[in-house]
């Protein structure tokens, strides 16, 4: 299973931006990659995120 989530480091622990469906007391391997702060207007941010959502090609065919 591979998941990509964004987190915030509060100085002590990593806090995910969304709830995670992970088993408690289980060891996981994580990769840390710093995300640049978005700059520009909302259209620039949306353009930068284009193609980064893991979803069906055709949303109308999703179960």
LUMTOR-471952 format. One record per residue (C-alpha): x, y, z; residue in three letters; chain; residue number from 1. Coordinates in steps of 0.25 Angstrom, whole numbers. Each point is the difference from the previous one (the first is absolute). Layout:
// residues N
ATOM    c1    c2    c3 rest kette  nr
ATOM     X     Y     Z  ALA     A NUM
...
END
This chain:
// residues 63
ATOM    c1    c2    c3 rest kette  nr
ATOM     0     0     0  UNK     A   1
ATOM     5    14    -4  UNK     A   2
ATOM    -6    13     5  UNK     A   3
ATOM     4    14    -2  UNK     A   4
ATOM    -4    10    11  UNK     A   5
ATOM     4    14     4  UNK     A   6
ATOM     4     2    14  UNK     A   7
ATOM     5    11     9  UNK     A   8
ATOM    11    -2    10  UNK     A   9
ATOM    -3     7    13  UNK     A  10
ATOM    14    -1     6  UNK     A  11
ATOM    -3   -13     6  UNK     A  12
ATOM    -9    -9    -9  UNK     A  13
ATOM    -5     0   -14  UNK     A  14
ATOM   -15     4    -1  UNK     A  15
ATOM    -7    -5   -13  UNK     A  16
ATOM    -9    10    -6  UNK     A  17
ATOM   -11   -11    -2  UNK     A  18
ATOM    -4   -12     9  UNK     A  19
ATOM     8   -13    -4  UNK     A  20
ATOM    -6   -14     0  UNK     A  21
ATOM    13    -7     6  UNK     A  22
ATOM     1   -11    10  UNK     A  23
ATOM     4     5    13  UNK     A  24
ATOM    13    -6     6  UNK     A  25
ATOM     5    -3   -14  UNK     A  26
ATOM    14     5    -5  UNK     A  27
ATOM    -1     7   -14  UNK     A  28
ATOM    11     6    -9  UNK     A  29
ATOM    -1    14    -4  UNK     A  30
ATOM     7     9    -9  UNK     A  31
ATOM     1    15     3  UNK     A  32
ATOM     0    10   -11  UNK     A  33
ATOM    -2    15     3  UNK     A  34
ATOM   -11     7    -8  UNK     A  35
ATOM     3    14    -5  UNK     A  36
ATOM   -10    10     5  UNK     A  37
ATOM   -11     3   -11  UNK     A  38
ATOM     2    14    -6  UNK     A  39
ATOM    -8     7   -10  UNK     A  40
ATOM   -15     0    -1  UNK     A  41
ATOM   -10   -12     1  UNK     A  42
ATOM     1    -3   -15  UNK     A  43
ATOM    15    -1     1  UNK     A  44
ATOM    -1   -10    12  UNK     A  45
ATOM   -11    -8    -8  UNK     A  46
ATOM     9    -1   -12  UNK     A  47
ATOM    12    -5     8  UNK     A  48
ATOM    -9   -11     6  UNK     A  49
ATOM    -6    -4   -13  UNK     A  50
ATOM     2   -15    -2  UNK     A  51
ATOM     4    -3    15  UNK     A  52
ATOM   -13    -5     5  UNK     A  53
ATOM    -1   -16     0  UNK     A  54
ATOM   -14    -2    -6  UNK     A  55
ATOM    -7    -7   -11  UNK     A  56
ATOM     2     6   -14  UNK     A  57
ATOM   -15     1    -1  UNK     A  58
ATOM    -7     4    13  UNK     A  59
ATOM   -13    -4    -5  UNK     A  60
ATOM     4   -14    -1  UNK     A  61
ATOM     5     0    15  UNK     A  62
ATOM    -8   -10     9  UNK     A  63
END
